[in-house]
């Protein structure tokens, strides 16, 4: 066969020698198999996996934002940085002659007992002998109550009551209101065991007579009342107690109210049962 055919001349390669059949191949690059196919990159698979993981994390985050938004429950432990904050322990709901009883057999129960005992011992019931003895019988151990009744009777003498503007029975003049309240601000555990506790109660007090002819206007006091308690039977009982002045803050700039406002407030605003 001739070296020339309809496909033209040059640019094609020969297969075979002279006088043999020659096969024409299309013009191809130097690599007879054409451009080599690129091997898949391993990094592409890794990027795909990472992308799926990122999308999954984003979806979970979005679901959490759009789902339950209830804040986490606070710890049951009392906060160490705010010792006067309430812990959520419920106050007792049992009283005898208006005095709470049946406190928990824990350090918190002892604190609640001490706070409420300060309120009872700082009330106007202490001005009248029979009520005073009933309060002491309810709060103190029998031995402590028997030992202290005589001293308390002497402390609340007719001369002392007269100095407060009261008669011998502890009653204020007609048209006047005698005010005495202890309002706990906080408690501190100074010692505790299952059988005994020593609790300090920081409180502010109201004391004085409100009325048009009063010479002893109602004033505030700041004191700390420390109770030594004993677990007796089913409740905390006072074995001994002491008081001292302070800590006292700087007086505020609020103007003093009139005697009528004070008398009305004492009658309209009741006290609380305190729980630690």
KAFEN-V690519 format. One record per residue. PHI is phi in whole degrees, -180 to 180 (999 if undefined). BURIAL is # if it has 24 or more other C-alpha atoms within 12 Angstrom, else .. D_CENTER is the distance of its C-alpha to the mean C-alpha in Angstrom with 1 decimal. Layout:
BEGIN
PHI BURIAL D_CENTER
PHI BURIAL D_CENTER
END
This chain:
BEGIN
999 . 107.3
-69 . 107.3
-77 . 104.5
-112 . 103.9
-147 . 102.5
-71 . 100.7
-83 . 97.4
95 . 99.0
-96 . 99.7
-60 . 97.5
95 . 93.9
-118 . 94.1
-97 . 94.5
-100 . 97.4
-122 . 97.2
95 . 100.3
-111 . 103.6
-69 . 106.8
82 . 108.3
-109 . 105.2
-65 . 102.8
-111 . 100.2
-105 . 96.8
-90 . 95.1
-113 . 91.2
-60 . 89.1
-67 . 88.3
-126 . 85.0
-64 . 83.1
-61 . 83.9
-85 . 81.5
-63 . 83.3
-98 . 80.1
76 . 78.7
-64 . 75.4
-66 . 73.3
-74 . 70.1
-72 . 67.0
-71 . 64.9
-60 . 61.4
-79 . 58.8
-66 . 56.3
-67 . 53.7
-63 . 53.9
-64 . 52.5
-64 . 49.7
-63 . 48.8
-62 . 48.8
-63 . 46.4
-61 . 44.0
-61 . 44.1
-64 . 43.3
-63 . 40.3
-61 . 39.0
-62 . 39.5
-66 . 37.7
-62 . 34.6
-62 . 34.6
-65 . 34.9
-64 . 32.0
-61 . 29.8
-65 . 31.0
-63 . 30.4
-67 . 26.7
-70 . 26.3
-91 . 28.1
-96 . 26.5
-69 . 23.0
-109 . 20.6
-65 . 17.4
-67 . 14.6
-63 . 13.6
-70 . 11.2
-71 . 8.0
-68 . 8.7
-75 . 8.7
-75 . 8.8
-63 . 6.8
-67 . 6.5
-74 . 10.0
-88 . 10.0
-140 . 7.7
-66 . 8.8
-95 . 8.6
-74 . 5.0
-66 . 5.3
-95 . 5.2
102 . 7.4
-65 . 10.5
-73 . 13.2
-72 # 15.3
-71 # 18.9
-120 . 21.5
-117 . 24.6
-135 . 26.2
-125 . 29.5
54 . 31.1
82 . 27.9
-103 # 26.0
-60 # 23.1
-149 # 24.0
82 # 23.4
-75 # 20.1
-66 # 18.9
-86 # 20.9
-142 # 18.0
-65 # 16.6
-69 # 13.7
-63 # 16.6
-66 # 18.4
-65 # 15.8
-62 # 15.6
-61 # 19.4
-62 # 19.9
-63 # 18.0
-73 # 20.0
-69 # 23.1
-63 # 22.9
-63 # 22.9
-65 # 25.9
-73 # 27.8
-98 # 27.3
-88 # 28.7
-73 # 32.2
-63 # 33.1
-71 # 33.7
-78 # 36.6
-108 # 38.7
-56 # 40.1
-64 . 39.8
-66 # 36.3
-62 # 35.4
-65 # 37.0
-65 # 35.2
-64 # 31.8
-67 # 32.7
-64 # 34.1
-79 # 30.8
-102 # 28.5
-97 # 30.8
-64 # 32.6
-55 . 36.2
-66 . 37.6
-68 # 35.2
-64 # 35.7
-63 . 39.5
-75 . 39.5
-100 # 37.5
-60 # 38.9
-63 . 42.0
-65 . 40.2
-68 # 38.0
-62 # 41.1
-69 . 42.7
-65 . 39.8
-93 # 39.8
-72 . 43.5
-61 . 45.5
-65 . 45.9
-66 . 42.1
-65 # 41.6
-64 . 44.5
-65 . 42.8
-91 # 39.9
85 # 42.4
-112 # 42.3
-84 . 45.2
-66 . 45.7
-95 # 43.7
84 # 40.6
-101 # 41.4
-79 # 41.3
-60 . 44.3
-61 . 45.0
89 . 43.3
-117 # 40.5
-128 # 36.9
-88 # 35.6
-117 # 31.9
-148 # 29.8
-143 # 26.1
-112 # 23.4
-120 # 20.0
-60 # 17.2
-105 # 15.1
-173 # 13.4
-129 # 14.5
-139 # 15.8
-87 # 17.3
-102 . 20.8
-178 . 22.2
-154 # 21.7
-148 . 24.0
-60 . 24.5
-107 . 27.1
-153 # 25.8
-153 # 22.9
-124 # 22.8
-124 # 20.0
-102 # 20.0
-116 # 18.7
-88 # 18.7
-145 # 19.9
-108 # 22.0
-120 # 25.0
-113 # 27.5
-151 # 31.1
147 # 34.5
-116 # 36.9
-105 # 36.9
173 # 40.3
-64 . 43.4
-110 . 45.0
-70 # 42.0
-105 . 42.6
-132 # 39.1
-62 # 36.7
-66 # 33.0
-135 . 31.1
-104 # 27.7
-131 # 27.1
-130 # 24.4
-143 # 24.5
-122 # 22.9
-110 # 23.7
-106 # 23.9
-114 # 24.5
-100 # 26.2
-111 # 25.4
-130 # 27.4
-81 # 26.8
-123 # 29.8
75 . 30.6
-128 . 27.6
-160 # 25.4
-85 # 24.5
-127 # 27.3
-82 # 27.8
-97 # 30.5
-158 # 30.4
-154 # 28.5
-139 . 29.0
-131 . 27.9
-147 . 28.2
-72 . 27.9
79 . 25.0
-66 . 23.1
-119 . 24.2
-76 . 23.4
-69 . 26.3
-58 . 27.3
-80 . 26.8
-100 . 29.6
-73 . 29.1
-63 . 32.5
-67 . 32.8
-79 . 33.2
-73 . 36.3
-63 # 36.8
-63 . 37.1
-64 . 33.7
-66 # 32.1
-60 # 34.1
-66 . 33.1
-64 . 29.4
-63 # 29.4
-79 . 31.1
-90 . 29.2
-102 . 25.5
-84 . 24.5
-91 . 22.0
-124 . 18.8
-97 # 18.1
-95 # 15.1
-132 # 12.7
-84 # 10.5
END
